[in-house]
Amino acid sequence: MSILFYDDSPVFGGHEVMSLLGLEAVLADSPHHVRFLASSANEKLCEKVTALTARHPQLVLEKVDWQSSKLEALRNRLQPSRVTKLAARFREINPSLVVAIQGNIEHSSLSLLAARRAGIRCASYIPVPHSNAEMGAKLGALRDFFCSHVFKLPDSFITITDEMARLLKAQGATVPIHIVYNGVDTTRFHPGDASAACDELGLPPDKTRIGVIGRIEFRQKQQHLLVEAVSADASLVRTCHLVFAGDGPDREELKTMLRQRGVDGTVLPWCDPARLYQALDALAIPSRYEGLPLVMLEALSSGTTVLGSDRDGMKDLLPADRRFEPNSTSALTAAINRFIANGKSSPPPSLVARVRETMSLTSFSRDFSKTVFSLMP
């Protein structure tokens, strides 16, 4: 018996991080041969899988010379030879199970078609089953039209929250859906001395510190909403200090926006988030869409309050008073004022305990490995 993991995305992102942790758990729990097919364009992924082969001799990396792209579902229809070629390779390898690593439904969709053609069981590990139109993608409606059948290809899905399972069903999935929560390093992310963390990072201890951690990209992460929400209320302008950590295409525009709106803020390069969580009064997640964001789990594990859009993983996890209407500046303003009026209270101890106990790296590794093995024939 053997397992084949497949990822043809050219980009190394958070889902690849979790997938590799899951892969290592599978390798540690079983002597089964495992092959990983990865796009040669994703150099970081290939490097990390190669490092795993040194520790786990039953793992083999096989690089492929293609990568997924926009309009991938249409591309697979127009070029059926791609499916035929990969299906033939799958038959040669003859795995018991193909695990398709899909950041979204287009990524690695070629492997779903090839597995179906080859008559091999296939599971999709997908954190974000949102429609392209919902994510604001170019030609989103057209891409969704050609993607609709892809949700019917896997024999099962592995996703990361109840809300994502609901979205999969709304997209037409009828096969079993298994939920494996993301995990974070609870030994690294824990409560600490806020004053010392502020001194270390150069943040004002006398203001309400609200931060956003992650890629600075307005289309998805919507850091601009936080600036707009604070600038809309004179009392918040006086009392709040915003902190943004990360790089991205909208970094300079964010700096300009803070300056033009007179909002006190710091834009940090990527730094140790463990110390930043300890320095913040609250982490904000105003995103257009998410899966189960690691930054939310890291913050909660650190005992830091999270204010998040009322959708996706935030909707599954956060108390109602810590959520706000998505894409609404006024709703975010109200949520911040509510948080301050309630004494800037910490997250409920039961929520912190739940994250630390059921969404740790140990829990993720155990649950992912158990789920994958349960899907083998």
Buried (B, 14 or more C-beta within 10 A) or exposed (E): EBBBBBBBBBBBBBBBBBBBBBBBBBBEBBEBBBBBBBBBBBEEBBEBBBEBBEEBEBBBBEBBEBBBEEBBBBBBEEEEEBBEBBBEBBBEBEBBBBBBBBBBBBBBBBBBBBBBBBEBBBBBBBBBBBBBBEBEBEBBEBBBBBBEBBBEBBBBBBBBBBBBBBBBEEBEBEBEBBBBBBBBBBEEBBEBEBEEBBEBBEBEEEBBBBBBBBBBBBEBBBBBBBBBBBBBBEEBBEBBBBBBBBBBEBBEBBBEBBEEBEBBBBBBEEBEBBBBBBBBBBBBBBBBBBBBBBBBBBBBBBBBBBBBBBBBBBBBBBEEEBBBBBBBBEBBBBBBBEBBEEEEEBBBEEBBEBBBEEBBBEBBBBBBBBBBBEBBE
